[in-house]
Amino acid sequence: MGETNKKFEVLSELIESLESRDTFQHTVELILHKTIAYINADCIALLQKGSDDEWTVIASEGECIEEAKKCDVMALNGENSISVPIRINDIDAMHFVIYDKNNIKLWSDNEDNMHFIYDVTGIIQSIAQMRVTNNSLLSSYEVLKDILNNIGSGIIVCDTATGNILFENKVAAESKEIKDTIKECMQDILVPAEEDVEKTLEEYINNAEGNNIDGYYDFSDYTREYIRPVEKYNAESGLWFEVRFTKLIWIDASEVIVCTASDITQKKKNQQKIEFQAHNDFLTGLYNRMKCESDLKTIINEAIRDGVKGAVLFIDLDDFKHINDGLGHQYGDILLQQIAAGLQTIVGLRGRCYRMGGDEFVAIVMPDMFLELERIANKVKEIFNKPWYLMETEYFCTMSMGIAVFPDDSKDVHEIIRMADIAMYESKKNGKNGYSFYDVCNKQNSVRRLDIENNMRQAVATGIDEFVVFYQPVVDINTEECASCEALVRWDSKSLGFMGPGDFIPLAEYLGLITSIGDYVLEEACRQCRYWNEHGMPDFHINVNLSVVQLLQKDIVDTVAKVLKKTGVNPRNIVLEITESFAINDMDRVLNIINGIRELGPKIALDDFGTGYSSLNYIKQLPFDIIKVDKTFIDDITEDEYAQAFIKLIVELSATIGTKIVVEGVEDKSQLDILRELGVDFIQGYYYGKPEPAYEFERLNFKGRINI
């Protein structure tokens, strides 16, 4: 309940004291007891000055009575007290004193609080006047009228026997909204005694006193128990009112119904604000997880009832930590806001997009748009194919999306979201920037995914000894000798068996475990490189891929330095590979990392060139030692003239800026011959060898050159 409503509730209870037949002292004690509970002061008292100018306590509540008696009763707002005179027959007969030893001025500075004090004083004054004049409050109608006219709520008093309106206070008389609200509540709650009465409640509200419309409303069976406070909205004014009905004894000893209407608009606005905060994501303005689950439950139930289908889209951003950690959270927040706005522009998703937390979003495709599901999914994909603008620069951030259909896949809210999440992971595993549907295969894989996740966490936590490093040769295209190799991780799980990178790397990235695995691979590769360097291959070097997550660590340069020192490898024989997608998005950060690592001795290679949004401009800006062209770019190089022209351009550029070219994925001689003609330096691929364990790599590529 709001503060305003609490005040009026207390005043309503105090007004009931006006009909008390108890002694004046006991009646006042009850009033003081209820008042001090509301204002929370040290002491509240009713004082009367005697003929000897000494103050006598008529009634009091709380402590510090003696201090209250010493207050300057003529000072309305003292530092520690409030004192209001009570006049009986135009004489200051008593004083109503509120005392607080700390500082009551902090409370009394509020105008509403002072109005409350004056209202309480008026009630006590009315009771006192009643005792002076024939010991009856009934003769003090004008005093009561003044009190009720100075209360902020609208009040209308109706006779329970006749239905006559006996009184309306100033607020009710001047407010059409309050009249309409009380009228509506009476029509909803109180039953007419005669259905053929033509006069309306508004007629006698507008002419309250003096009207006699016997029988219009029958209040004779009214009891407080079956009419509770009612909240009503007035559409014309936009205001909310709380209407209460209370049974009292009127000044002529008749039973009456007091109708009180209080403006609770601010309370309702506060409630709406709280509800908005509970159901909306503050950053993006989208609905949140709680609202998603609530809406989805209703939508699924309706779909089951109507025999129709809908879908849940689970969207997870690819490599979002790159933006968030690389540029700062403020720019990550801007990206999330732009993505939220982009999703809302898609026809079929407006008003049905939710941020589940972090970089995860859910969208619901309603049954009436289900036939458009594939078009909607492709529209989501399209908005991620374009760059996002941050810091006046283009940044690329793709997504992986999973789709589950209700009620076919599941009728349960949490289960259908989980299924869409599983399908999303399958999409991420299949290369990102796409979407996958949850199907029977997903159902079979979901259990395996949980097994992989649990076993991977355990493997990382217990020393990462289940992960092994394989090596794939990089061959000089002219001499056809193995000049270097790339270190690639595999997982030989004790529980799940041997797994290639495609089976666990995407999940390791998703779970945040890739940093530990990547650091382990770097250290193992450096140890192996030192071993081969010291046993007959002094110039041999190893390429090690640094994941995006590793590169986002603020201490990545320090980490590399520690590994180099710990293993004792010659830093010049280590090549660290950075993916193109990381390089293009944050030029300044990448440049700082490259310069920091090169100062330690290792060379830097640009990996996966040609898979993203390639730009020759950033190749010139960043000091790469090696450019590795992705295999997808040369799959059809024997027939694709554009691919041949592109490779030739890169070769010529590399000669100008002093870098070497490695082409990945070479699988047959025809590709090799064309690449040799185009002037490529090195090749890597199955044509010369698959990734192998260190001992097998030695046997196949060193041909006795290792001195054991």
DAJO-V845758 format. One record per residue. N is the residue number from 0. SS is DSSP state (2 for helix, 1 for strand, 0 for the rest). Layout:
BEGIN
n=(N,N)
ss=(SS,SS)
END
This chain:
BEGIN
n=(0,1,2,3,4,5,6,7,8,9,10,11,12,13,14,15,16,17,18,19,20,21,22,23,24,25,26,27,28,29,30,31,32,33,34,35,36,37,38,39,40,41,42,43,44,45,46,47,48,49,50,51,52,53,54,55,56,57,58,59,60,61,62,63,64,65,66,67,68,69,70,71,72,73,74,75,76,77,78,79,80,81,82,83,84,85,86,87,88,89,90,91,92,93,94,95,96,97,98,99,100,101,102,103,104,105,106,107,108,109,110,111,112,113,114,115,116,117,118,119,120,121,122,123,124,125,126,127,128,129,130,131,132,133,134,135,136,137,138,139,140,141,142,143,144,145,146,147,148,149,150,151,152,153,154,155,156,157,158,159,160,161,162,163,164,165,166,167,168,169,170,171,172,173,174,175,176,177,178,179,180,181,182,183,184,185,186,187,188,189,190,191,192,193,194,195,196,197,198,199,200,201,202,203,204,205,206,207,208,209,210,211,212,213,214,215,216,217,218,219,220,221,222,223,224,225,226,227,228,229,230,231,232,233,234,235,236,237,238,239,240,241,242,243,244,245,246,247,248,249,250,251,252,253,254,255,256,257,258,259,260,261,262,263,264,265,266,267,268,269,270,271,272,273,274,275,276,277,278,279,280,281,282,283,284,285,286,287,288,289,290,291,292,293,294,295,296,297,298,299,300,301,302,303,304,305,306,307,308,309,310,311,312,313,314,315,316,317,318,319,320,321,322,323,324,325,326,327,328,329,330,331,332,333,334,335,336,337,338,339,340,341,342,343,344,345,346,347,348,349,350,351,352,353,354,355,356,357,358,359,360,361,362,363,364,365,366,367,368,369,370,371,372,373,374,375,376,377,378,379,380,381,382,383,384,385,386,387,388,389,390,391,392,393,394,395,396,397,398,399,400,401,402,403,404,405,406,407,408,409,410,411,412,413,414,415,416,417,418,419,420,421,422,423,424,425,426,427,428,429,430,431,432,433,434,435,436,437,438,439,440,441,442,443,444,445,446,447,448,449,450,451,452,453,454,455,456,457,458,459,460,461,462,463,464,465,466,467,468,469,470,471,472,473,474,475,476,477,478,479,480,481,482,483,484,485,486,487,488,489,490,491,492,493,494,495,496,497,498,499,500,501,502,503,504,505,506,507,508,509,510,511,512,513,514,515,516,517,518,519,520,521,522,523,524,525,526,527,528,529,530,531,532,533,534,535,536,537,538,539,540,541,542,543,544,545,546,547,548,549,550,551,552,553,554,555,556,557,558,559,560,561,562,563,564,565,566,567,568,569,570,571,572,573,574,575,576,577,578,579,580,581,582,583,584,585,586,587,588,589,590,591,592,593,594,595,596,597,598,599,600,601,602,603,604,605,606,607,608,609,610,611,612,613,614,615,616,617,618,619,620,621,622,623,624,625,626,627,628,629,630,631,632,633,634,635,636,637,638,639,640,641,642,643,644,645,646,647,648,649,650,651,652,653,654,655,656,657,658,659,660,661,662,663,664,665,666,667,668,669,670,671,672,673,674,675,676,677,678,679,680,681,682,683,684,685,686,687,688,689,690,691,692,693,694,695,696,697,698,699,700,701,702,703,704,705,706,707)
ss=(0,0,2,2,2,2,2,2,2,2,2,2,2,2,2,2,2,2,2,0,0,0,0,2,2,2,2,2,2,2,2,2,2,2,2,2,2,2,2,0,0,0,1,1,1,1,1,1,1,0,0,0,0,0,1,1,1,1,1,1,1,1,0,0,2,2,2,2,2,0,0,0,0,0,0,0,1,0,0,0,1,1,1,1,1,1,1,1,0,0,1,1,1,1,1,1,1,1,1,0,0,0,0,0,2,2,2,2,0,0,2,2,2,2,2,2,2,2,2,2,2,2,2,2,2,2,2,2,2,2,2,2,0,0,0,0,2,2,2,0,2,2,2,2,2,2,2,2,2,0,0,0,0,1,1,1,1,1,1,0,0,0,0,0,1,1,1,1,0,2,2,2,2,2,0,2,2,2,2,2,2,2,2,2,2,2,2,2,2,0,0,1,0,0,0,0,0,0,0,0,2,2,2,2,2,2,0,0,0,0,0,0,0,0,0,0,1,0,0,0,0,0,0,2,2,2,0,0,0,1,1,1,1,1,0,0,0,0,1,1,1,1,1,1,1,1,1,1,1,0,0,0,0,0,1,1,1,1,1,1,1,1,1,0,2,2,2,2,2,2,2,2,2,2,2,2,2,2,2,1,0,0,0,0,0,0,1,0,2,2,2,2,2,2,2,2,2,2,2,2,2,2,2,2,2,2,0,0,0,1,1,1,1,1,1,1,1,0,0,2,2,2,2,2,2,2,2,0,2,2,2,2,2,2,2,2,2,2,2,2,2,2,2,2,0,0,0,0,0,0,0,0,1,1,1,1,1,0,0,1,1,1,1,1,1,0,2,2,2,2,2,2,2,2,2,2,2,2,2,2,2,2,2,0,0,0,0,1,1,1,0,0,1,1,1,0,0,0,1,1,1,1,1,1,1,1,0,0,0,0,0,0,2,2,2,2,2,2,2,2,2,2,2,2,2,2,2,2,2,0,0,0,0,1,1,1,1,0,0,2,2,2,2,2,2,2,2,2,2,2,2,2,2,2,2,2,2,2,2,2,2,0,0,0,0,0,1,1,1,1,1,1,1,1,1,1,0,0,0,0,0,1,1,1,1,1,1,1,1,1,1,1,1,0,0,0,1,1,1,0,2,2,2,2,2,2,2,2,2,2,2,0,0,2,2,2,2,2,2,2,2,2,2,2,2,2,2,2,2,2,2,2,2,2,0,0,0,0,0,0,1,1,1,1,1,0,0,2,2,2,2,2,0,0,0,2,2,2,2,2,2,2,2,2,2,2,2,0,0,0,2,2,2,1,1,1,1,1,1,2,2,2,2,2,2,0,2,2,2,2,2,2,2,2,2,2,2,2,2,2,0,0,1,1,1,1,1,1,1,0,0,0,0,0,0,2,2,2,2,2,2,0,0,0,0,1,1,1,1,0,2,2,2,0,0,0,0,0,0,0,2,2,2,2,2,2,2,2,2,2,2,2,2,2,2,2,2,0,0,1,1,1,1,1,0,0,0,0,2,2,2,2,2,2,2,2,2,0,0,0,0,1,1,1,0,0,0,0,0,0,0,1,0,2,2,2,2,2,2,2,2,0,0,0,0,0,0,0)
END
